[in-house]
Amino acid sequence: MMKHFEDARGAGWRALTARERDVIHPVAEGKSNKFIALELGISMRTVEAHRARIFYKMGVRNAVQLAREVCTNPEP
């Protein structure tokens, strides 16, 4: 499984799971991990894990870069 994850670096939208797709827009909108967790009914730690994987898969380092990527290359 780790090999599959390594292959996902910078792969973009097609590599995201359904839950990561649920998390990506609130993160790009600048919402806090705590707010996202409450909104989705999951733990803040789970949001942090999804956020880290989203950054990796989308090939970005922070929420500002993620917002730019989501705006310029919207979900197919």
LINUR-V420240 format. One record per pair of residues at least 12 apart in sequence whose C-alpha atoms are under 7 Angstrom apart, sorted by the first residue. I is the first residue (numbers start at 1). J is the second residue. If there is no record, write none. Layout:
<<I;J> <I;J>>
This chain:
<<8;57> <9;56> <9;57> <9;59> <10;56> <10;57> <10;58> <10;59> <11;57> <11;58> <12;57> <12;58> <13;75> <15;57> <20;50> <20;54> <24;54> <27;63> <28;63> <28;66> <28;67> <29;67> <33;47> <33;48>>
